[in-house]
Amino acid sequence: MSLLDRITALEEEIARAEARTAHEVERFRVAMLGRQGAVTELFDAFRELPPEEKRALGQRLNQLKRAAQERVDTWKARADAADAAATPTVDLSAPAATTLPGGLHPITIVRDRIVDIFTRMGYTVSQGPEVEDDHHNFSALNFPPDHPARDMQDTFFVADPDGRTAAGLALRTHTSSVQVRVMEAGAPPFRTVSPGRVYRNEAISARAHCMFHQVEALYVDRGVTFAELKGTLQHFVHALFGPDVAVRLRPSYFPFTEPSAEVDMSCTICAGKGCAVCKHTGWLEIMGCGMVDPAVLSNCGIDPGEYSGFALGMGIERVAQLLYRVPDLRLYWENDVRFLEQFAAAHLRG
């Protein structure tokens, strides 16, 4: 059965379905939208399709998922209303509940906001292993053998049981390795965002940590230009920080992009006038970016004469610092409930 036939059959099944109790609603949700649900299986099959088939079926598949979710929401509201009507009057003399609701970690909140902005621009989400080989972490990204990032002080290399360094394996130093895997796995166009945890052998301080999170984006197609990169950056910054934030690019260097740039945004604390946070410059660095180096495209089996692309990447902790004005990166890792409760409450309100 083709994917289109499976979608059509599932549309008819959802239209016929009915659930009245909360148990029936949950059973339908798991069967359709759970990790092993019927709709989820279709999305897994969709990822394997060639780009032209994805364009033809993507909207239909999204409509199917929305239809299933709308059925769940409608039934759940009806079941909740029925339960509320049957619930006895609250006893105001009973002791107050002392269990506090949980909440998402601030890094998770910021990651989801970043990914949501890119998915609304048409980007897919890609994942990859945290233990990476030399090819995906360095060589394919145009890191020469003598590049400083390969030195032991910057990278956590993986050792075998005898204590010797395993050949070519290390904890990934960036999620650019995921982009290499995406480019090697298929043919352009690619438009994907790669969130994940990365590792670098650095001293832990208020501004740095040996383990942190990144989100990197990649767009490869015919005729991709630096102007598109700049427009994407401006849209992202305005969507996350507000329309009044200014964006500027400064020339920089990265092995895997050429030309490369550092991206600054006007300080949200002093509105660009200069303060201690922005070191009285009025600007805060937020990410790096650039056009994908033709050598990287070649390393991934893509003809740089036919295709071009851009990439950008940012540290989630850094973005969270700018959003929440957290003075010390170590606070994100200490699991202090007093610190985390602030974000849980804000997230529940928002």
DRENDO-1510 file (C-alpha; in Angstrom, 1 decimal, always signed):
<recs>
REC; n; res; u; v; w
REC; 1; MET; +0.0; +0.0; +0.0 .
REC; 2; SER; +1.4; +3.4; -0.9 .
REC; 3; LEU; +1.8; +6.2; +1.6 .
REC; 4; LEU; -1.0; +8.1; -0.1 .
REC; 5; ASP; -3.4; +5.1; +0.3 .
REC; 6; ARG; -2.3; +4.7; +4.0 .
REC; 7; ILE; -3.1; +8.4; +4.6 .
REC; 8; THR; -6.5; +8.1; +2.9 .
REC; 9; ALA; -7.4; +5.0; +4.9 .
REC; 10; LEU; -6.4; +6.6; +8.2 .
REC; 11; GLU; -8.4; +9.8; +7.3 .
REC; 12; GLU; -11.5; +7.6; +7.0 .
REC; 13; GLU; -10.7; +5.7; +10.2 .
REC; 14; ILE; -10.3; +9.0; +12.1 .
REC; 15; ALA; -13.6; +10.4; +10.7 .
REC; 16; ARG; -15.5; +7.3; +11.8 .
REC; 17; ALA; -13.9; +7.1; +15.3 .
REC; 18; GLU; -15.8; +8.0; +18.4 .
REC; 19; ALA; -14.7; +8.3; +22.1 .
REC; 20; ARG; -16.8; +9.3; +25.1 .
REC; 21; THR; -14.8; +8.5; +28.2 .
REC; 22; ALA; -11.4; +9.8; +29.1 .
REC; 23; HIS; -10.0; +6.2; +28.8 .
REC; 24; GLU; -11.3; +5.9; +25.3 .
REC; 25; VAL; -9.9; +9.3; +24.3 .
REC; 26; GLU; -6.4; +8.3; +25.7 .
REC; 27; ARG; -6.6; +5.0; +23.9 .
REC; 28; PHE; -7.3; +6.7; +20.6 .
REC; 29; ARG; -4.5; +9.3; +21.2 .
REC; 30; VAL; -1.9; +6.6; +21.8 .
REC; 31; ALA; -3.1; +4.5; +18.9 .
REC; 32; MET; -2.8; +7.5; +16.5 .
REC; 33; LEU; -0.4; +10.0; +17.9 .
REC; 34; GLY; +1.7; +8.0; +20.4 .
REC; 35; ARG; +5.4; +7.1; +19.7 .
REC; 36; GLN; +4.2; +3.9; +17.9 .
REC; 37; GLY; +0.9; +5.3; +16.7 .
REC; 38; ALA; -0.4; +5.1; +13.2 .
REC; 39; VAL; +0.1; +8.7; +12.3 .
REC; 40; THR; +3.6; +8.7; +13.8 .
REC; 41; GLU; +4.5; +5.7; +11.6 .
REC; 42; LEU; +3.4; +7.6; +8.6 .
REC; 43; PHE; +5.7; +10.5; +9.5 .
REC; 44; ASP; +8.5; +8.0; +9.9 .
REC; 45; ALA; +7.8; +6.6; +6.4 .
REC; 46; PHE; +7.5; +10.2; +5.1 .
REC; 47; ARG; +11.1; +10.9; +6.0 .
REC; 48; GLU; +12.3; +8.2; +3.6 .
REC; 49; LEU; +10.6; +9.7; +0.6 .
REC; 50; PRO; +12.4; +11.7; -2.1 .
REC; 51; PRO; +12.0; +15.5; -2.0 .
REC; 52; GLU; +9.4; +15.7; -4.8 .
REC; 53; GLU; +7.1; +13.2; -3.1 .
REC; 54; LYS; +7.5; +15.0; +0.2 .
REC; 55; ARG; +6.3; +18.2; -1.4 .
REC; 56; ALA; +3.2; +16.4; -2.7 .
REC; 57; LEU; +2.3; +14.6; +0.5 .
REC; 58; GLY; +3.6; +16.9; +3.3 .
REC; 59; GLN; +0.5; +19.1; +3.6 .
REC; 60; ARG; -1.8; +16.1; +3.4 .
REC; 61; LEU; +0.1; +14.4; +6.2 .
REC; 62; ASN; +0.0; +17.5; +8.4 .
REC; 63; GLN; -3.7; +17.9; +7.9 .
REC; 64; LEU; -4.1; +14.2; +9.0 .
REC; 65; LYS; -2.2; +14.9; +12.2 .
REC; 66; ARG; -4.2; +18.0; +12.9 .
REC; 67; ALA; -7.5; +16.1; +12.3 .
REC; 68; ALA; -6.5; +13.4; +14.8 .
REC; 69; GLN; -5.4; +16.0; +17.4 .
REC; 70; GLU; -8.6; +18.0; +16.9 .
REC; 71; ARG; -10.7; +14.8; +17.5 .
REC; 72; VAL; -8.7; +14.2; +20.7 .
REC; 73; ASP; -9.1; +17.8; +21.9 .
REC; 74; THR; -12.9; +17.8; +21.2 .
REC; 75; TRP; -13.4; +14.5; +23.0 .
REC; 76; LYS; -11.2; +15.4; +25.9 .
REC; 77; ALA; -13.1; +18.6; +26.5 .
REC; 78; ARG; -16.4; +16.8; +26.4 .
REC; 79; ALA; -15.1; +14.1; +28.8 .
REC; 80; ASP; -13.6; +16.7; +31.1 .
REC; 81; ALA; -16.9; +18.6; +31.2 .
REC; 82; ALA; -18.8; +15.4; +32.0 .
REC; 83; ASP; -16.4; +14.6; +34.8 .
REC; 84; ALA; -16.6; +18.1; +36.2 .
REC; 85; ALA; -20.4; +17.9; +36.3 .
REC; 86; ALA; -20.2; +14.6; +38.2 .
REC; 87; THR; -17.5; +15.9; +40.7 .
REC; 88; PRO; -18.9; +16.7; +44.1 .
REC; 89; THR; -18.6; +20.2; +45.6 .
REC; 90; VAL; -15.1; +21.1; +46.7 .
REC; 91; ASP; -14.6; +20.8; +50.5 .
REC; 92; LEU; -13.1; +24.2; +51.4 .
REC; 93; SER; -12.2; +22.9; +54.9 .
REC; 94; ALA; -9.8; +20.2; +53.4 .
REC; 95; PRO; -6.1; +20.8; +53.7 .
REC; 96; ALA; -4.5; +22.6; +50.7 .
REC; 97; ALA; -2.6; +20.5; +48.2 .
REC; 98; THR; +1.1; +20.7; +48.8 .
REC; 99; THR; +2.3; +19.0; +45.6 .
REC; 100; LEU; +3.8; +21.6; +43.2 .
REC; 101; PRO; +3.4; +21.1; +39.5 .
REC; 102; GLY; +6.6; +20.4; +37.5 .
REC; 103; GLY; +7.9; +22.4; +34.6 .
REC; 104; LEU; +10.3; +22.3; +31.7 .
REC; 105; HIS; +13.9; +23.2; +32.2 .
REC; 106; PRO; +14.9; +26.6; +30.9 .
REC; 107; ILE; +17.2; +25.1; +28.3 .
REC; 108; THR; +14.3; +22.9; +27.1 .
REC; 109; ILE; +12.0; +25.9; +26.9 .
REC; 110; VAL; +14.5; +27.9; +24.8 .
REC; 111; ARG; +15.4; +25.0; +22.6 .
REC; 112; ASP; +11.7; +24.4; +21.8 .
REC; 113; ARG; +11.2; +28.1; +21.0 .
REC; 114; ILE; +14.2; +28.2; +18.6 .
REC; 115; VAL; +13.2; +25.0; +16.9 .
REC; 116; ASP; +9.6; +26.2; +16.6 .
REC; 117; ILE; +10.7; +29.3; +14.7 .
REC; 118; PHE; +12.7; +27.3; +12.2 .
REC; 119; THR; +10.0; +24.7; +11.7 .
REC; 120; ARG; +7.6; +27.4; +10.9 .
REC; 121; MET; +10.1; +28.5; +8.2 .
REC; 122; GLY; +9.9; +25.0; +6.7 .
REC; 123; TYR; +12.9; +23.4; +8.4 .
REC; 124; THR; +12.9; +19.8; +9.4 .
REC; 125; VAL; +14.5; +18.6; +12.7 .
REC; 126; SER; +17.6; +16.2; +12.4 .
REC; 127; GLN; +19.3; +14.2; +15.1 .
REC; 128; GLY; +22.7; +12.4; +15.3 .
REC; 129; PRO; +24.9; +10.5; +17.6 .
REC; 130; GLU; +26.8; +12.3; +20.4 .
REC; 131; VAL; +29.8; +9.9; +20.0 .
REC; 132; GLU; +31.1; +10.8; +16.6 .
REC; 133; ASP; +33.8; +9.7; +14.2 .
REC; 134; ASP; +36.6; +11.9; +12.8 .
REC; 135; HIS; +35.0; +12.1; +9.4 .
REC; 136; HIS; +31.7; +13.6; +10.5 .
REC; 137; ASN; +33.0; +15.7; +13.3 .
REC; 138; PHE; +36.1; +17.1; +11.6 .
REC; 139; SER; +37.3; +15.9; +8.2 .
REC; 140; ALA; +34.1; +16.4; +6.2 .
REC; 141; LEU; +33.8; +19.9; +7.7 .
REC; 142; ASN; +37.1; +21.0; +6.3 .
REC; 143; PHE; +39.1; +20.7; +9.5 .
REC; 144; PRO; +42.7; +20.0; +8.4 .
REC; 145; PRO; +44.7; +17.4; +10.4 .
REC; 146; ASP; +46.6; +20.0; +12.3 .
REC; 147; HIS; +43.6; +22.2; +13.2 .
REC; 148; PRO; +43.7; +23.3; +16.9 .
REC; 149; ALA; +40.2; +21.9; +17.6 .
REC; 150; ARG; +41.7; +18.4; +17.2 .
REC; 151; ASP; +44.0; +18.9; +20.1 .
REC; 152; MET; +43.3; +17.1; +23.4 .
REC; 153; GLN; +42.6; +20.4; +25.3 .
REC; 154; ASP; +39.5; +21.1; +23.1 .
REC; 155; THR; +38.0; +17.7; +22.4 .
REC; 156; PHE; +37.0; +14.7; +24.6 .
REC; 157; PHE; +38.3; +11.7; +22.8 .
REC; 158; VAL; +36.8; +8.3; +23.6 .
REC; 159; ALA; +39.1; +5.7; +25.1 .
REC; 160; ASP; +38.8; +2.0; +24.9 .
REC; 161; PRO; +38.7; -0.3; +28.0 .
REC; 162; ASP; +42.6; -0.3; +28.1 .
REC; 163; GLY; +42.7; +3.5; +28.4 .
REC; 164; ARG; +44.0; +4.0; +24.9 .
REC; 165; THR; +42.2; +6.6; +22.7 .
REC; 166; ALA; +39.8; +4.8; +20.4 .
REC; 167; ALA; +40.6; +5.4; +16.7 .
REC; 168; GLY; +38.9; +8.6; +15.5 .
REC; 169; LEU; +36.1; +8.6; +18.1 .
REC; 170; ALA; +35.2; +11.6; +20.2 .
REC; 171; LEU; +32.3; +13.3; +21.9 .
REC; 172; ARG; +31.0; +15.6; +19.2 .
REC; 173; THR; +32.1; +19.2; +19.5 .
REC; 174; HIS; +29.2; +20.7; +17.5 .
REC; 175; THR; +26.0; +19.6; +15.9 .
REC; 176; SER; +27.5; +20.4; +12.5 .
REC; 177; SER; +28.2; +16.6; +12.4 .
REC; 178; VAL; +24.5; +16.0; +12.0 .
REC; 179; GLN; +24.4; +18.3; +9.0 .
REC; 180; VAL; +27.1; +16.2; +7.3 .
REC; 181; ARG; +25.0; +13.1; +7.9 .
REC; 182; VAL; +22.0; +14.8; +6.4 .
REC; 183; MET; +23.9; +15.9; +3.3 .
REC; 184; GLU; +25.4; +12.4; +2.8 .
REC; 185; ALA; +22.1; +10.6; +3.3 .
REC; 186; GLY; +20.2; +12.2; +0.3 .
REC; 187; ALA; +20.1; +14.8; -2.4 .
REC; 188; PRO; +19.4; +18.5; -2.1 .
REC; 189; PRO; +17.4; +20.5; -1.3 .
REC; 190; PHE; +18.0; +20.3; +2.4 .
REC; 191; ARG; +16.5; +22.6; +5.0 .
REC; 192; THR; +17.1; +21.3; +8.5 .
REC; 193; VAL; +17.8; +22.3; +12.0 .
REC; 194; SER; +19.9; +20.2; +14.4 .
REC; 195; PRO; +19.5; +20.7; +18.2 .
REC; 196; GLY; +21.6; +18.7; +20.6 .
REC; 197; ARG; +24.1; +18.4; +23.4 .
REC; 198; VAL; +27.8; +18.9; +22.6 .
REC; 199; TYR; +31.1; +18.6; +24.5 .
REC; 200; ARG; +34.3; +20.6; +24.6 .
REC; 201; ASN; +37.2; +20.2; +27.0 .
REC; 202; GLU; +37.0; +23.6; +28.6 .
REC; 203; ALA; +37.3; +25.0; +32.1 .
REC; 204; ILE; +33.9; +25.4; +33.7 .
REC; 205; SER; +33.2; +29.0; +34.6 .
REC; 206; ALA; +30.3; +31.5; +34.7 .
REC; 207; ARG; +30.6; +31.9; +30.9 .
REC; 208; ALA; +31.7; +28.5; +29.8 .
REC; 209; HIS; +31.0; +24.8; +30.4 .
REC; 210; CYS; +32.4; +21.5; +29.1 .
REC; 211; MET; +28.9; +20.3; +28.2 .
REC; 212; PHE; +26.3; +22.6; +26.6 .
REC; 213; HIS; +23.6; +22.6; +23.9 .
REC; 214; GLN; +23.6; +23.9; +20.3 .
REC; 215; VAL; +21.1; +24.5; +17.6 .
REC; 216; GLU; +22.5; +24.6; +14.0 .
REC; 217; ALA; +20.5; +25.2; +10.8 .
REC; 218; LEU; +21.4; +24.2; +7.2 .
REC; 219; TYR; +19.9; +25.2; +3.9 .
REC; 220; VAL; +21.3; +23.8; +0.6 .
REC; 221; ASP; +19.6; +24.3; -2.8 .
REC; 222; ARG; +20.3; +25.8; -6.2 .
REC; 223; GLY; +21.0; +29.5; -6.0 .
REC; 224; VAL; +21.1; +30.0; -2.2 .
REC; 225; THR; +22.6; +33.4; -1.5 .
REC; 226; PHE; +24.1; +35.3; +1.4 .
REC; 227; ALA; +21.1; +37.6; +1.2 .
REC; 228; GLU; +18.8; +34.7; +2.1 .
REC; 229; LEU; +21.0; +34.0; +5.1 .
REC; 230; LYS; +20.8; +37.6; +6.3 .
REC; 231; GLY; +17.0; +37.6; +5.9 .
REC; 232; THR; +16.7; +34.3; +7.8 .
REC; 233; LEU; +18.9; +35.7; +10.7 .
REC; 234; GLN; +16.8; +38.9; +10.9 .
REC; 235; HIS; +13.5; +36.9; +11.0 .
REC; 236; PHE; +14.8; +34.6; +13.6 .
REC; 237; VAL; +16.1; +37.3; +15.9 .
REC; 238; HIS; +12.9; +39.4; +15.6 .
REC; 239; ALA; +10.8; +36.3; +16.2 .
REC; 240; LEU; +12.7; +35.4; +19.4 .
REC; 241; PHE; +13.6; +38.8; +20.9 .
REC; 242; GLY; +11.2; +41.2; +19.3 .
REC; 243; PRO; +10.9; +43.4; +16.2 .
REC; 244; ASP; +12.9; +46.3; +17.7 .
REC; 245; VAL; +16.1; +44.4; +18.0 .
REC; 246; ALA; +18.8; +45.3; +15.4 .
REC; 247; VAL; +21.1; +42.7; +13.8 .
REC; 248; ARG; +24.6; +43.1; +12.4 .
REC; 249; LEU; +27.1; +40.8; +10.9 .
REC; 250; ARG; +30.9; +40.9; +11.4 .
REC; 251; PRO; +33.4; +39.1; +9.2 .
REC; 252; SER; +34.8; +36.0; +10.9 .
REC; 253; TYR; +36.3; +32.6; +10.1 .
REC; 254; PHE; +35.0; +29.0; +10.4 .
REC; 255; PRO; +36.6; +26.0; +8.5 .
REC; 256; PHE; +33.3; +24.9; +7.1 .
REC; 257; THR; +31.9; +28.2; +5.8 .
REC; 258; GLU; +33.2; +30.8; +3.4 .
REC; 259; PRO; +32.5; +33.7; +3.7 .
REC; 260; SER; +31.8; +33.5; +7.5 .
REC; 261; ALA; +30.3; +36.0; +10.0 .
REC; 262; GLU; +29.6; +36.5; +13.6 .
REC; 263; VAL; +26.0; +37.7; +14.3 .
REC; 264; ASP; +25.4; +40.4; +16.9 .
REC; 265; MET; +22.1; +41.8; +18.1 .
REC; 266; SER; +21.5; +45.1; +19.8 .
REC; 267; CYS; +21.5; +44.7; +23.6 .
REC; 268; THR; +18.0; +44.1; +24.9 .
REC; 269; ILE; +18.9; +45.4; +28.4 .
REC; 270; CYS; +20.1; +48.9; +27.4 .
REC; 271; ALA; +18.4; +49.1; +24.0 .
REC; 272; GLY; +21.8; +49.5; +22.3 .
REC; 273; LYS; +22.9; +52.5; +24.4 .
REC; 274; GLY; +25.7; +50.6; +26.2 .
REC; 275; CYS; +25.8; +48.9; +29.6 .
REC; 276; ALA; +27.9; +46.5; +31.7 .
REC; 277; VAL; +26.2; +43.4; +30.1 .
REC; 278; CYS; +27.2; +44.4; +26.5 .
REC; 279; LYS; +30.5; +45.9; +27.7 .
REC; 280; HIS; +29.2; +49.4; +26.7 .
REC; 281; THR; +29.2; +48.5; +23.0 .
REC; 282; GLY; +25.4; +48.2; +22.6 .
REC; 283; TRP; +25.8; +44.8; +20.9 .
REC; 284; LEU; +25.7; +41.2; +22.1 .
REC; 285; GLU; +27.1; +38.3; +20.1 .
REC; 286; ILE; +24.5; +35.5; +19.5 .
REC; 287; MET; +25.8; +33.1; +16.8 .
REC; 288; GLY; +28.1; +32.3; +13.9 .
REC; 289; CYS; +27.1; +31.7; +10.3 .
REC; 290; GLY; +28.2; +31.6; +6.7 .
REC; 291; MET; +27.9; +30.1; +3.3 .
REC; 292; VAL; +28.7; +26.4; +3.2 .
REC; 293; ASP; +32.3; +26.0; +1.9 .
REC; 294; PRO; +32.3; +24.3; -1.5 .
REC; 295; ALA; +34.9; +21.8; -0.1 .
REC; 296; VAL; +32.3; +20.7; +2.5 .
REC; 297; LEU; +29.7; +20.2; -0.2 .
REC; 298; SER; +32.2; +18.1; -2.2 .
REC; 299; ASN; +33.1; +16.0; +0.9 .
REC; 300; CYS; +29.4; +15.2; +1.3 .
REC; 301; GLY; +28.9; +14.2; -2.4 .
REC; 302; ILE; +27.2; +17.4; -3.5 .
REC; 303; ASP; +28.3; +19.3; -6.6 .
REC; 304; PRO; +29.3; +22.8; -5.5 .
REC; 305; GLY; +29.0; +24.0; -9.1 .
REC; 306; GLU; +25.2; +23.2; -9.0 .
REC; 307; TYR; +24.3; +23.8; -5.3 .
REC; 308; SER; +25.1; +26.4; -2.6 .
REC; 309; GLY; +23.9; +26.8; +0.9 .
REC; 310; PHE; +24.2; +28.5; +4.2 .
REC; 311; ALA; +24.7; +27.3; +7.8 .
REC; 312; LEU; +24.2; +29.0; +11.2 .
REC; 313; GLY; +24.7; +27.8; +14.8 .
REC; 314; MET; +24.1; +29.1; +18.3 .
REC; 315; GLY; +24.6; +28.0; +21.9 .
REC; 316; ILE; +21.2; +27.5; +23.6 .
REC; 317; GLU; +22.6; +28.5; +27.0 .
REC; 318; ARG; +23.9; +31.7; +25.5 .
REC; 319; VAL; +20.5; +32.5; +24.0 .
REC; 320; ALA; +18.8; +31.6; +27.3 .
REC; 321; GLN; +21.2; +34.0; +29.1 .
REC; 322; LEU; +20.1; +36.8; +26.8 .
REC; 323; LEU; +16.4; +36.0; +27.2 .
REC; 324; TYR; +16.4; +35.4; +31.0 .
REC; 325; ARG; +19.5; +37.5; +32.0 .
REC; 326; VAL; +21.0; +34.5; +33.9 .
REC; 327; PRO; +24.4; +35.7; +35.1 .
REC; 328; ASP; +26.1; +32.3; +35.5 .
REC; 329; LEU; +25.9; +29.3; +33.1 .
REC; 330; ARG; +26.6; +26.9; +35.9 .
REC; 331; LEU; +23.1; +27.6; +37.3 .
REC; 332; TYR; +21.6; +25.6; +34.5 .
REC; 333; TRP; +23.3; +22.4; +35.7 .
REC; 334; GLU; +23.0; +22.6; +39.5 .
REC; 335; ASN; +19.4; +21.4; +39.7 .
REC; 336; ASP; +18.6; +24.0; +42.3 .
REC; 337; VAL; +14.8; +23.9; +42.7 .
REC; 338; ARG; +14.6; +27.5; +43.7 .
REC; 339; PHE; +16.2; +28.5; +40.4 .
REC; 340; LEU; +14.2; +26.1; +38.2 .
REC; 341; GLU; +10.8; +27.0; +39.8 .
REC; 342; GLN; +11.0; +30.5; +38.3 .
REC; 343; PHE; +11.0; +29.1; +34.8 .
REC; 344; ALA; +8.3; +26.5; +35.5 .
REC; 345; ALA; +6.0; +29.2; +36.8 .
REC; 346; ALA; +6.7; +31.5; +33.9 .
REC; 347; HIS; +6.2; +28.7; +31.4 .
REC; 348; LEU; +2.9; +27.7; +32.9 .
REC; 349; ARG; +1.7; +31.3; +32.8 .
REC; 350; GLY; +2.8; +31.8; +29.2 .
</recs>
